[in-house]
Amino acid sequence: MSAITKPLTAAPDQLRQFNVRKDLNAVADLVETCFADTLDEDGRRYVDQMHAAARNPSYLRWAMAVAENVPMPFSGYVWEENGYIAGNLSLIPYNYQGKRCYLIANVAVDPAYRRRGIAKALTQKAIRHAQMRGIDEIWLHVRSENSAAMNLYQSLGFVERAQRTTWEIKPRAHKRDLPNNNAEVTGIKITQPSRRYWERYREWLQLIYPPELTWHQPFQVTALRPGWTGGIYRFITGNHIRQWAAKQGPNHIGLLTWQLRSRHADHLWLASAPENESRVITALMPVALEQLNNRRRILLDYPAGRAILALHDQGFRIQQTLVWMRLT
Ligand SMILES: CC(C)(COP(=O)(O)OP(=O)(O)OC[C@H]1O[C@@H](n2cnc3c(N)ncnc32)[C@H](O)[C@@H]1OP(=O)(O)O)[C@@H](O)C(=O)NCCC(=O)NCCS
């Protein structure tokens, strides 16, 4: 395909609804091309899954039937010119706290077709699609260094609501040379979580992992509740966790939870008051990582800009920082 410089004059058939059966393979190719610079292990797996799904007729039939009802990218719009799909936008429907929402994702325009207003036209169409369905909120997230996309979304009325960093620790990157007893270092005792402190843990967890930013994650606050109530919930939902609490004097000041995931990477959920988080990390992390035996990759989703030095010191590295934006 050659570079196109003429301004956008949208024929109605150029901007059309995404058809998962017909378009998935072409869209997977486009996403692969457009995100080549930032595709990590998880991104590559995502593209591979799209290609594999595109070859599976029964999966495609199911995807067509549920497109507007499951939180997956089976709905959206494409920009097509002469049979070539040059632009894509996926709409992922989801619910949280009784609200019906869409996440705009996979916004991608072939490099040879950029700066002609294609992404803008796709996003405006997606907004109209959501508004006509009476959707409560429209969200998207964008890597913090992607100023082109940020300009685009801001020009359409999206406003930043939060920034989140995904921290990663690879197997065997866990530190080995830290003292075993971090209580001596920080004046903090490591103990079992206690049911008595659940309300406090929950308060911290809800501030750090608010539902509007974690609905797509395997995070369920009840699954982290110590004692039999949480135990029954974990048994029913198949959650497997381990927990460590940080105690200073008589008070619990932090909770760290490790959650086993069957695929890809395990998760850590960290809860404490902001003023204690670095000390809690320094005290709890070496113990937790040692006991977990560093066999698998572990991810920690955390508000951006917080506890950076403490997490670096424990061997964590930033995988990405996402800016979450909502249409006002
Ligand atoms: C971001 C992307 C989708 C933009 O596609 P596009 O069709 O070229 O964008 P548009 O022509 O509709 O641009 C609309 C507005 O976005 C902003 N914008 C787009 N590209 C830009 C760039 N390279 N630098 C600065 N601003 C840019 C401008 O405000 C632009 O308006 P203007 O042309 O009147 O100045 C495209 O560059 C792309 O596919 N990038 C790689 C994948 C990606 O980052 N996707 C976004 C993930 S959230």
The ligand as a Gaussian input file, in Angstrom:
#p B3LYP/6-31G(d) Opt

LIG

0 1
 C       -2.849000       7.028000      17.434000
 C       -3.393000       6.665000      16.040000
 C       -4.527000       5.687000      16.212000
 C       -3.901000       7.945000      15.387000
 O       -4.492000       7.606000      14.135000
 P       -4.756000       8.700000      12.987000
 O       -5.794000       8.175000      12.086000
 O       -3.461000       9.092000      12.396000
 O       -5.300000       9.917000      13.855000
 P       -6.173000      11.134000      13.272000
 O       -5.696000      11.487000      11.915000
 O       -7.616000      10.818000      13.424000
 O       -5.760000      12.280000      14.289000
 C       -6.679000      12.940000      15.102000
 C       -5.936000      13.805000      16.083000
 O       -5.095000      13.004000      16.917000
 C       -3.872000      13.704000      17.188000
 N       -2.747000      12.988000      16.578000
 C       -2.813000      11.922000      15.764000
 N       -1.563000      11.519000      15.434000
 C       -0.714000      12.362000      16.041000
 C        0.712000      12.458000      16.094000
 N        1.494000      11.603000      15.441000
 N        1.257000      13.430000      16.857000
 C        0.484000      14.281000      17.547000
 N       -0.881000      14.254000      17.535000
 C       -1.455000      13.296000      16.788000
 C       -4.022000      15.077000      16.564000
 O       -4.625000      15.910000      17.534000
 C       -4.971000      14.771000      15.433000
 O       -5.673000      15.899000      14.984000
 P       -5.001000      16.814000      13.822000
 O       -4.549000      15.892000      12.736000
 O       -6.140000      17.705000      13.439000
 O       -3.857000      17.521000      14.470000
 C       -2.274000       6.076000      15.147000
 O       -1.146000       6.913000      15.194000
 C       -1.845000       4.676000      15.538000
 O       -2.399000       3.674000      15.070000
 N       -0.839000       4.574000      16.426000
 C       -0.326000       3.282000      16.881000
 C       -1.327000       2.553000      17.752000
 C       -1.770000       3.397000      18.921000
 O       -0.959000       4.020000      19.582000
 N       -3.089000       3.399000      19.207000
 C       -3.680000       4.117000      20.288000
 C       -3.761000       3.222000      21.467000
 S       -4.655000       3.920000      22.789000

